[in-house]
């Protein structure tokens, strides 16, 4: 049932994921989520061309600072662009809001940061901690007692099992599995289908089953130990 009064929220990113998030938001609103989507912000003014009308591109990302909208959801698929969009929102004195689809499961003992999206059939297990601005796509799962940093992207069907630590701005491709108790440093990228059985330092690129890799990405000093 829709709430009697809702607040406006804009989606950052009007591409395919943004259009999916729009529908997830409509589903959540029908179940009492307190926001309604007013439109999109995207640097491509024609990003909505050829798709259903009703939720226009309100302006480029630079226009967020002057937007009358106070609440935002980031629907971008890379950790770096998610972080940059979140910084724009924070710099404008506005807020990110979280969106949990009605068909997702989030444990009552879990902690979920602002701006996190949990798509249909996503799962966050008991006593896990998920940072701000994380994207958990369809059937993505986070096991019990795991700690997930901010601006992380969990692609469809990726499985983070129990007691895993995953650093800020990491990316998990489709069907990635991280086995229990591992620590993966910040800014790491794990290719689709990888089975991760060993911990890895910040900036790692991992691929294969079992996954192998090496440090490939320069990590800012402030994140080097995450």
C-alpha positions as CSV (number, residue, x, y, z in Angstrom):
1,X,0.0,0.0,0.0
2,X,1.4,3.4,-1.0
3,X,2.1,5.9,1.8
4,X,-0.2,8.9,2.1
5,X,2.7,11.3,1.6
6,X,6.0,10.7,-0.1
7,X,9.1,12.7,-0.8
8,X,10.7,13.2,-4.2
9,X,13.8,11.4,-5.1
10,X,15.9,11.6,-8.3
11,X,17.9,8.8,-9.9
12,X,21.4,9.5,-11.0
13,X,22.0,7.6,-14.2
14,X,19.2,7.2,-16.8
15,X,20.7,4.1,-18.6
16,X,19.6,0.5,-18.4
17,X,20.3,0.2,-14.7
18,X,18.6,3.5,-14.0
19,X,15.5,2.3,-15.7
20,X,15.5,-0.9,-13.7
21,X,15.9,1.1,-10.5
22,X,12.9,3.2,-11.5
23,X,10.8,0.1,-11.6
24,X,12.2,-1.2,-8.3
25,X,11.4,2.2,-6.8
26,X,7.8,1.9,-8.0
27,X,7.5,-1.6,-6.5
28,X,8.9,-0.4,-3.2
29,X,6.6,2.7,-3.1
30,X,3.6,0.4,-3.6
31,X,4.7,-1.4,-0.4
32,X,5.1,1.8,1.6
33,X,8.6,3.1,0.7
34,X,8.4,6.8,1.4
35,X,9.7,8.3,-1.9
36,X,8.5,8.8,-5.4
37,X,10.8,9.3,-8.4
38,X,10.7,12.7,-10.0
39,X,13.2,12.1,-12.8
40,X,16.8,11.4,-13.6
41,X,20.1,13.3,-13.7
42,X,22.4,12.2,-16.5
43,X,25.1,13.9,-18.6
44,X,23.4,12.5,-21.7
45,X,20.3,14.6,-22.2
46,X,18.8,12.1,-24.6
47,X,19.3,9.1,-22.3
48,X,15.6,8.6,-22.0
49,X,14.8,8.8,-25.7
50,X,13.0,5.8,-27.0
51,X,11.8,4.8,-23.5
52,X,8.6,5.5,-21.7
53,X,7.8,9.1,-20.9
54,X,7.0,10.5,-17.5
55,X,10.4,10.6,-15.8
56,X,12.5,13.0,-17.7
57,X,16.2,13.8,-17.6
58,X,16.2,16.8,-15.3
59,X,19.7,17.9,-16.1
60,X,23.4,16.8,-16.1
61,X,25.2,15.8,-12.9
62,X,26.6,19.2,-12.5
63,X,23.1,20.6,-12.1
64,X,22.5,18.5,-8.9
65,X,23.9,21.4,-6.8
66,X,21.0,23.6,-7.9
67,X,18.3,20.9,-8.0
68,X,15.1,21.4,-5.9
69,X,15.3,17.7,-5.2
70,X,16.9,16.8,-1.9
71,X,17.1,13.0,-2.1
72,X,19.0,10.9,-4.6
73,X,19.7,7.3,-5.6
74,X,22.8,6.4,-7.6
75,X,22.1,3.9,-10.4
76,X,25.6,3.7,-12.0
77,X,27.4,0.4,-12.5
78,X,31.0,1.2,-11.6
79,X,32.4,1.9,-8.2
80,X,34.3,5.0,-9.3
81,X,31.3,6.7,-10.9
82,X,29.2,5.7,-7.9
83,X,31.7,7.4,-5.6
84,X,31.9,10.5,-7.7
85,X,28.1,10.9,-7.9
86,X,27.8,10.4,-4.1
87,X,30.4,13.1,-3.6
88,X,28.4,15.5,-5.8
89,X,25.3,14.8,-3.7
90,X,27.2,15.3,-0.4
91,X,28.9,18.4,-1.7
92,X,25.5,19.9,-2.6
93,X,24.2,19.3,1.0
94,X,21.7,16.7,-0.2
95,X,21.2,13.1,0.8
96,X,21.4,9.6,-0.6
97,X,18.5,7.3,0.2
98,X,18.5,3.5,0.3
99,X,16.2,1.3,-1.8
100,X,15.4,-2.2,-0.8
101,X,13.1,-4.1,-3.2
102,X,10.2,-5.8,-1.5
103,X,11.4,-9.2,-2.8
104,X,14.9,-8.7,-1.3
105,X,15.9,-10.0,2.1
106,X,17.8,-7.9,4.6
107,X,18.4,-9.4,8.1
108,X,17.0,-7.3,11.0
109,X,20.5,-7.6,12.6
110,X,22.3,-6.2,9.5
111,X,23.5,-2.6,9.1
112,X,23.0,-1.0,5.7
113,X,24.5,2.4,4.8
114,X,22.8,5.3,3.1
115,X,22.2,5.1,-0.6
116,X,22.5,1.3,-0.9
117,X,20.4,-0.5,-3.4
118,X,19.2,-4.1,-2.9
119,X,17.6,-5.4,-6.0
120,X,15.0,-8.2,-6.3
121,X,16.1,-11.4,-4.6
122,X,19.2,-9.8,-3.2
123,X,20.2,-10.9,0.3
124,X,22.1,-9.4,3.2
125,X,22.7,-11.9,6.0
126,X,22.7,-11.7,9.8
127,X,25.0,-9.2,11.5
128,X,26.6,-8.1,8.3
129,X,27.6,-4.4,7.8
130,X,27.2,-2.9,4.4
131,X,28.6,0.6,3.7
132,X,27.1,3.6,2.0
133,X,26.2,3.7,-1.7
134,X,26.6,0.0,-2.4
135,X,24.8,-1.7,-5.3
136,X,23.6,-5.3,-4.8
137,X,22.1,-6.5,-8.1
138,X,19.6,-9.3,-8.6
139,X,20.4,-12.5,-6.6
140,X,23.5,-10.9,-5.2
141,X,24.1,-12.1,-1.7
142,X,26.2,-11.1,1.3
143,X,26.6,-13.8,4.0
144,X,26.5,-13.5,7.8
145,X,29.0,-11.3,9.6
146,X,30.6,-9.8,6.5
147,X,31.8,-6.3,6.3
148,X,31.4,-4.5,2.9
149,X,32.9,-1.1,2.2
150,X,31.3,1.9,0.5
151,X,30.7,2.4,-3.2
152,X,30.9,-1.4,-3.9
153,X,29.2,-3.0,-6.9
154,X,27.9,-6.6,-6.5
155,X,26.8,-7.9,-9.9
156,X,23.9,-10.4,-10.5
157,X,24.3,-13.7,-8.8
158,X,27.6,-12.8,-7.1
159,X,27.9,-14.5,-3.7
160,X,29.9,-13.1,-0.8
161,X,29.8,-15.8,1.8
162,X,30.1,-15.5,5.6
163,X,32.7,-13.4,7.5
164,X,34.1,-11.8,4.3
165,X,35.7,-8.3,4.4
166,X,35.4,-6.4,1.1
167,X,37.1,-3.0,0.8
168,X,35.7,0.3,-0.6
169,X,35.1,0.7,-4.4
170,X,35.5,-3.0,-5.2
171,X,33.7,-4.6,-8.1
172,X,32.3,-8.2,-8.3
173,X,31.3,-9.5,-11.7
174,X,28.4,-11.8,-12.4
175,X,28.5,-15.2,-10.7
176,X,31.6,-14.4,-8.6
177,X,31.9,-16.4,-5.4
178,X,34.1,-15.4,-2.4
179,X,34.6,-18.2,0.0
180,X,34.2,-17.7,3.8
181,X,36.5,-15.7,6.0
182,X,38.5,-13.9,3.3
183,X,39.6,-10.3,3.1
184,X,39.7,-8.5,-0.2
185,X,41.3,-5.1,-0.3
186,X,39.7,-1.9,-1.6
187,X,39.5,-1.0,-5.3
188,X,39.7,-4.7,-6.2
189,X,38.0,-6.0,-9.4
190,X,36.9,-9.6,-9.6
191,X,36.0,-10.9,-13.1
192,X,32.7,-12.7,-13.8
193,X,32.6,-16.4,-12.8
194,X,35.7,-16.2,-10.5
195,X,35.9,-18.4,-7.4
196,X,37.9,-16.6,-4.9
197,X,39.6,-18.9,-2.3
198,X,42.4,-16.6,-1.0
199,X,42.5,-13.2,0.5
200,X,43.9,-10.4,-1.8
201,X,45.4,-7.0,-1.2
202,X,44.0,-3.6,-2.3
203,X,43.9,-2.9,-6.0
204,X,43.8,-6.6,-7.0
205,X,42.5,-7.9,-10.3
206,X,41.2,-11.5,-9.8
207,X,40.0,-14.0,-12.4
208,X,39.5,-17.8,-12.8
209,X,38.4,-20.7,-10.7
210,X,40.2,-20.8,-8.4
211,X,40.9,-17.2,-8.9
212,X,44.4,-15.9,-9.5
213,X,45.6,-12.4,-9.9
214,X,47.9,-9.6,-9.0
215,X,47.8,-6.0,-7.8
216,X,46.8,-4.0,-10.9
217,X,45.3,-0.7,-9.6
218,X,47.0,2.2,-7.9
219,X,45.1,2.8,-4.6
220,X,45.0,6.2,-2.9
221,X,47.1,6.2,0.3
222,X,44.0,6.8,2.4
223,X,42.6,3.5,1.2
224,X,45.7,1.4,0.9
225,X,45.0,-0.7,4.1
226,X,41.4,-1.4,3.3
